[in-house]
Amino acid sequence: MGKALFTLLACAGGIYSSFLTWALVQEPLSTRIWPNSQQKFQAPSVVAAIQAAVAMVVGLIYMKQQHCKYGALEFLKDHKKSLAMISLSQSCAGPLAVYSLQYVDYLTYMLAKSCKMIPVLLVHLLLYRTAIPHEKKLVAILVSLGVAVFTFGGSGGKKGDPNSTFSSQGYALLMLSLFLDGLTNASQDKMLKANRKQSAKPITGAHMMFALNLFIIVWNIAYLVLLDQPQVDAAQLMLSADGVIWRYLMTYAVCGALGQCFIFFTLEKYGSLTLVMITVTRKMISMVLSILVFNKKVMPLQWLGIAIVFSGISWEAICKRGPSPRNNIKRE
């Protein structure tokens, strides 16, 4: 019992340390005006490809360390279609979220990213025809209300921009990103649940980490080569002019890769309920750190919105832990 508790605490500590550092590096990487180039580093597909490359290597090492009998190449061959679709939605979600930072502040971005429950429920309801308990619907309403209160509480959009359409565009990008995140998560759940019936070829978190990041690299390189070569050129110029960006970029990628290892390990050992509790807490701490470290000014009404959102998310996580079967999503 003591060893299990220690392992759980180690998992939580790993997720906290990796993603808190990841979040603190992400904000200046995406929003700072760098001194030599005098502009922001806006190259989401380049960032995504580099992060995925680091995570893929770490994922392969993770597989080797676990001595997985189901080889990486065989796994890719057996599930290439599902992996390609999941990675495509994930590849599109990330850049859309980063682009939204051109129109909304980082705190709004973090709050919206904490509302993944809503698109996940929508995907289950519309795509997989899943019955949604009333408790979850009420939580979704609370989260939506909290986002609205925060958004219109004083500084949801970019300050100093008289054209409100810019803020609307930022929120639209965030909503689309969240929907794709929901599609990604729901599809991963479906793939893992279906695999549990085939014990001969068990899929582990290490398999998913390696393969999905490999496909994310492919998708992003294809996009850059075929549709957005200027993004590569602009990124090369900025990285040459402001070499310090490399330090932020590699720290961001390494922290993300290590965080993925802890997340997949926690998911395998303790299940999604424990993981939800850890990640929700991590998001709350990320927002508080963003306020403290970068001197964000938050209006009282916005604090109310934050409280409503995290009250709803925390309630949803607590309801999942209840013994009653009606608190779980059931398939029709």
C-alpha positions as CSV (number, residue, x, y, z in Angstrom):
1,M,0.0,0.0,0.0
2,G,2.8,2.4,0.9
3,K,4.7,1.6,-2.4
4,A,1.5,2.2,-4.4
5,L,0.9,5.5,-2.7
6,F,4.5,6.6,-3.3
7,T,4.2,5.7,-7.0
8,L,1.0,7.7,-7.3
9,L,2.6,10.7,-5.6
10,A,5.6,10.4,-7.9
11,C,3.3,10.3,-10.9
12,A,1.4,13.4,-9.7
13,G,4.8,15.2,-9.0
14,G,6.0,14.3,-12.4
15,I,2.9,15.6,-14.1
16,Y,3.0,18.8,-12.0
17,S,6.6,19.6,-12.5
18,S,6.7,18.8,-16.3
19,F,3.5,20.6,-17.3
20,L,3.9,23.6,-14.9
21,T,7.3,24.2,-16.4
22,W,5.8,23.5,-19.9
23,A,3.1,26.1,-19.3
24,L,5.5,28.7,-18.0
25,V,7.7,28.3,-21.0
26,Q,4.8,28.2,-23.5
27,E,3.6,31.7,-22.6
28,P,6.8,33.7,-23.4
29,L,7.6,31.4,-26.4
30,S,4.2,32.2,-28.0
31,T,3.6,35.8,-26.8
32,R,6.9,37.5,-26.2
33,I,8.3,40.1,-28.7
34,W,11.9,38.9,-29.1
35,P,14.6,41.7,-29.0
36,N,16.5,41.1,-32.3
37,S,13.6,40.2,-34.6
38,Q,11.1,42.5,-32.9
39,Q,8.2,40.1,-33.4
40,K,6.5,37.1,-31.8
41,F,7.6,33.6,-32.6
42,Q,4.4,32.4,-34.3
43,A,5.3,29.1,-35.9
44,P,2.9,26.6,-34.4
45,S,3.5,23.8,-36.9
46,V,7.2,24.1,-36.5
47,V,6.8,24.0,-32.7
48,A,4.5,21.0,-33.0
49,A,6.8,19.1,-35.2
50,I,9.8,19.6,-32.9
51,Q,7.8,18.8,-29.8
52,A,6.5,15.6,-31.5
53,A,10.0,14.6,-32.6
54,V,11.2,14.8,-29.0
55,A,8.1,13.0,-27.7
56,M,8.4,10.3,-30.3
57,V,12.0,9.5,-29.3
58,V,11.1,9.5,-25.6
59,G,8.1,7.3,-26.4
60,L,10.3,4.8,-28.2
61,I,12.7,4.7,-25.3
62,Y,9.6,4.2,-23.1
63,M,8.6,1.2,-25.2
64,K,12.1,-0.3,-25.0
65,Q,12.1,0.2,-21.2
66,Q,8.8,-1.6,-20.9
67,H,10.0,-4.5,-23.0
68,C,6.8,-4.4,-25.1
69,K,6.3,-7.7,-27.0
70,Y,3.9,-5.8,-29.4
71,G,6.5,-4.1,-31.6
72,A,6.3,-0.5,-32.8
73,L,6.3,-1.4,-36.5
74,E,3.6,-4.1,-36.1
75,F,1.5,-1.7,-34.1
76,L,1.8,1.0,-36.8
77,K,0.9,-1.5,-39.5
78,D,-2.2,-2.8,-37.6
79,H,-3.6,0.5,-36.6
80,K,-2.3,3.0,-39.1
81,K,-5.7,4.3,-40.2
82,S,-7.0,5.0,-36.6
83,L,-3.6,6.5,-35.6
84,A,-3.6,8.7,-38.7
85,M,-7.1,10.1,-38.0
86,I,-6.4,10.7,-34.3
87,S,-3.1,12.4,-35.0
88,L,-4.7,14.6,-37.7
89,S,-7.3,16.0,-35.3
90,Q,-4.6,16.4,-32.6
91,S,-2.3,18.1,-35.2
92,C,-5.0,20.6,-36.1
93,A,-6.0,21.4,-32.6
94,G,-2.6,22.6,-31.4
95,P,-1.9,25.2,-34.0
96,L,-5.5,26.6,-33.8
97,A,-5.1,27.0,-30.1
98,V,-1.7,28.8,-30.5
99,Y,-3.1,31.0,-33.3
100,S,-5.8,32.1,-30.9
101,L,-3.2,33.7,-28.6
102,Q,-2.9,36.4,-31.3
103,Y,-6.4,37.5,-30.3
104,V,-6.9,36.5,-26.7
105,D,-4.7,36.7,-23.6
106,Y,-3.0,33.6,-22.1
107,L,-5.3,33.4,-19.1
108,T,-8.4,33.1,-21.4
109,Y,-6.5,30.5,-23.3
110,M,-5.7,28.5,-20.2
111,L,-9.3,28.7,-18.9
112,A,-10.7,27.6,-22.2
113,K,-8.3,24.7,-22.4
114,S,-9.6,23.6,-19.0
115,C,-13.1,23.1,-20.5
116,K,-12.3,20.0,-22.6
117,M,-15.1,18.2,-20.9
118,I,-17.7,20.0,-23.0
119,P,-16.4,18.9,-26.5
120,V,-15.7,15.4,-25.2
121,L,-19.3,15.1,-24.1
122,L,-20.5,16.6,-27.5
123,V,-18.4,14.1,-29.4
124,H,-19.8,11.2,-27.3
125,L,-23.3,12.4,-27.8
126,L,-23.2,13.3,-31.5
127,L,-20.7,10.9,-32.9
128,Y,-20.8,7.8,-30.6
129,R,-24.5,8.2,-29.6
130,T,-23.6,8.1,-25.9
131,A,-26.3,8.8,-23.2
132,I,-25.2,11.8,-21.1
133,P,-26.3,11.8,-17.4
134,H,-28.0,14.9,-16.1
135,E,-25.2,15.5,-13.7
136,K,-22.8,15.9,-16.6
137,K,-25.1,18.2,-18.5
138,L,-25.4,20.5,-15.5
139,V,-21.6,20.5,-15.1
140,A,-21.3,21.5,-18.8
141,I,-23.7,24.4,-18.1
142,L,-21.6,25.6,-15.1
143,V,-18.4,25.5,-17.1
144,S,-20.0,27.4,-20.0
145,L,-21.3,30.0,-17.6
146,G,-17.9,30.4,-16.0
147,V,-16.2,30.9,-19.4
148,A,-18.8,33.5,-20.3
149,V,-18.4,35.4,-17.0
150,F,-14.6,35.4,-17.3
151,T,-14.7,36.4,-21.0
152,F,-16.9,39.4,-20.5
153,G,-15.6,40.2,-17.0
154,G,-13.1,42.9,-18.1
155,S,-10.1,41.6,-20.0
156,G,-11.1,38.5,-21.9
157,G,-10.1,39.9,-25.3
158,K,-6.9,41.6,-26.1
159,K,-6.5,44.9,-24.3
160,G,-6.4,48.1,-26.3
161,D,-8.0,46.6,-29.5
162,P,-11.1,48.6,-30.3
163,N,-12.3,46.0,-32.9
164,S,-14.2,43.3,-31.0
165,T,-14.2,41.0,-34.0
166,F,-10.6,40.1,-33.2
167,S,-11.6,38.7,-29.8
168,S,-14.5,36.8,-31.4
169,Q,-12.1,35.3,-33.9
170,G,-9.8,34.2,-31.0
171,Y,-12.7,32.6,-29.2
172,A,-13.8,30.8,-32.4
173,L,-10.3,29.4,-32.9
174,L,-10.4,28.2,-29.3
175,M,-13.7,26.5,-29.7
176,L,-12.7,24.7,-32.8
177,S,-9.4,23.6,-31.1
178,L,-11.4,22.3,-28.1
179,F,-13.8,20.3,-30.4
180,L,-10.8,18.7,-32.1
181,D,-9.3,17.9,-28.7
182,G,-12.6,16.3,-27.7
183,L,-12.6,14.2,-30.9
184,T,-9.0,13.2,-30.2
185,N,-9.7,12.1,-26.7
186,A,-12.9,10.2,-27.5
187,S,-11.2,8.4,-30.4
188,Q,-8.3,7.4,-28.2
189,D,-10.8,6.0,-25.6
190,K,-12.6,4.0,-28.3
191,M,-9.3,2.6,-29.6
192,L,-8.0,1.6,-26.2
193,K,-11.3,0.0,-25.0
194,A,-11.6,-2.0,-28.2
195,N,-8.0,-3.3,-27.7
196,R,-8.7,-4.6,-24.2
197,K,-10.6,-7.5,-25.8
198,Q,-7.5,-8.5,-27.7
199,S,-5.0,-9.5,-25.1
200,A,-2.6,-11.1,-27.6
201,K,-1.5,-7.6,-28.8
202,P,-1.9,-5.2,-25.9
203,I,-1.6,-1.5,-26.6
204,T,0.2,0.4,-23.9
205,G,0.5,4.2,-23.3
206,A,4.0,3.9,-24.7
207,H,2.6,2.6,-28.0
208,M,0.2,5.5,-28.3
209,M,2.8,8.0,-27.4
210,F,5.3,6.8,-30.0
211,A,2.9,6.3,-32.8
212,L,0.8,9.4,-32.4
213,N,3.8,11.6,-32.3
214,L,5.2,10.0,-35.4
215,F,2.1,10.7,-37.3
216,I,2.0,14.3,-35.9
217,I,5.4,14.8,-37.4
218,V,4.3,13.6,-40.8
219,W,1.2,15.8,-40.8
220,N,3.0,18.9,-39.8
221,I,5.9,18.4,-42.2
222,A,3.4,17.8,-45.0
223,Y,1.5,21.0,-44.1
224,L,4.7,23.0,-44.0
225,V,6.1,21.7,-47.3
226,L,2.8,21.9,-49.3
227,L,1.0,24.8,-47.8
228,D,3.1,27.0,-45.5
229,Q,6.7,27.2,-46.5
230,P,6.9,30.8,-45.4
231,Q,6.3,29.6,-41.8
232,V,9.5,27.6,-42.0
233,D,11.4,30.5,-43.5
234,A,10.2,32.9,-40.8
235,A,11.0,30.4,-38.1
236,Q,14.5,30.0,-39.4
237,L,15.1,33.7,-39.5
238,M,13.9,34.2,-36.0
239,L,15.8,31.3,-34.6
240,S,19.0,32.7,-36.3
241,A,18.3,36.2,-35.0
242,D,17.2,35.2,-31.5
243,G,19.1,32.1,-30.6
244,V,17.6,32.1,-27.1
245,I,14.3,30.9,-28.6
246,W,16.0,27.5,-29.1
247,R,16.4,27.2,-25.4
248,Y,12.7,27.9,-24.7
249,L,11.7,25.6,-27.6
250,M,13.7,22.6,-26.5
251,T,12.7,23.1,-22.8
252,Y,9.1,23.2,-24.0
253,A,9.5,20.0,-26.0
254,V,11.3,18.0,-23.4
255,C,8.9,19.0,-20.6
256,G,6.0,18.0,-22.9
257,A,7.5,14.7,-23.7
258,L,8.3,13.8,-20.1
259,G,4.8,14.9,-19.1
260,Q,3.3,12.6,-21.6
261,C,5.2,9.7,-20.1
262,F,3.8,10.4,-16.6
263,I,0.3,10.9,-18.0
264,F,0.3,7.5,-19.9
265,F,1.9,5.7,-17.0
266,T,-0.7,7.1,-14.6
267,L,-3.5,6.1,-17.0
268,E,-2.2,2.6,-17.2
269,K,-1.6,2.1,-13.5
270,Y,-4.4,4.0,-11.8
271,G,-7.0,4.7,-14.5
272,S,-8.6,7.9,-16.0
273,L,-10.4,8.9,-12.8
274,T,-7.2,9.5,-10.9
275,L,-5.6,11.1,-13.9
276,V,-8.5,13.6,-14.1
277,M,-8.1,14.7,-10.6
278,I,-4.3,15.3,-11.1
279,T,-4.7,17.1,-14.4
280,V,-7.5,19.4,-13.1
281,T,-5.4,20.4,-10.2
282,R,-2.4,21.0,-12.5
283,K,-4.5,23.3,-14.6
284,M,-5.6,25.3,-11.6
285,I,-2.0,25.7,-10.5
286,S,-0.9,26.7,-14.0
287,M,-3.4,29.6,-14.0
288,V,-2.4,30.8,-10.6
289,L,1.3,30.7,-11.6
290,S,0.5,32.6,-14.8
291,I,-1.2,35.4,-12.7
292,L,1.7,35.5,-10.1
293,V,4.7,35.2,-12.4
294,F,3.6,37.4,-15.3
295,N,1.6,39.9,-13.2
296,K,-1.7,39.4,-14.8
297,K,-4.5,41.7,-13.7
298,V,-7.8,39.9,-13.1
299,M,-11.0,41.7,-12.4
300,P,-13.2,40.4,-9.5
301,L,-15.9,39.2,-11.9
302,Q,-13.3,37.2,-13.7
303,W,-12.2,35.5,-10.5
304,L,-15.9,34.5,-10.1
305,G,-15.7,33.0,-13.6
306,I,-12.6,31.1,-12.7
307,A,-14.2,29.8,-9.5
308,I,-17.4,28.7,-11.4
309,V,-15.4,26.8,-14.1
310,F,-13.2,24.9,-11.6
311,S,-16.1,24.2,-9.3
312,G,-17.9,22.6,-12.2
313,I,-14.8,20.6,-13.4
314,S,-14.0,19.5,-9.8
315,W,-17.6,18.4,-9.2
316,E,-17.6,16.4,-12.5
317,A,-14.4,14.7,-11.4
318,I,-15.8,13.9,-7.9
319,C,-19.0,12.6,-9.5
320,K,-16.9,10.2,-11.6
321,R,-15.4,8.7,-8.4
322,G,-18.8,7.9,-7.0
323,P,-19.8,4.2,-6.8
324,S,-23.2,4.7,-8.4
325,P,-23.3,3.5,-12.0
326,R,-25.5,6.2,-13.1
327,N,-22.6,8.7,-12.6
328,N,-20.8,7.0,-15.5
329,I,-21.4,7.5,-19.2
330,K,-23.3,4.5,-20.6
331,R,-23.7,3.4,-24.1
332,E,-27.1,3.0,-25.5
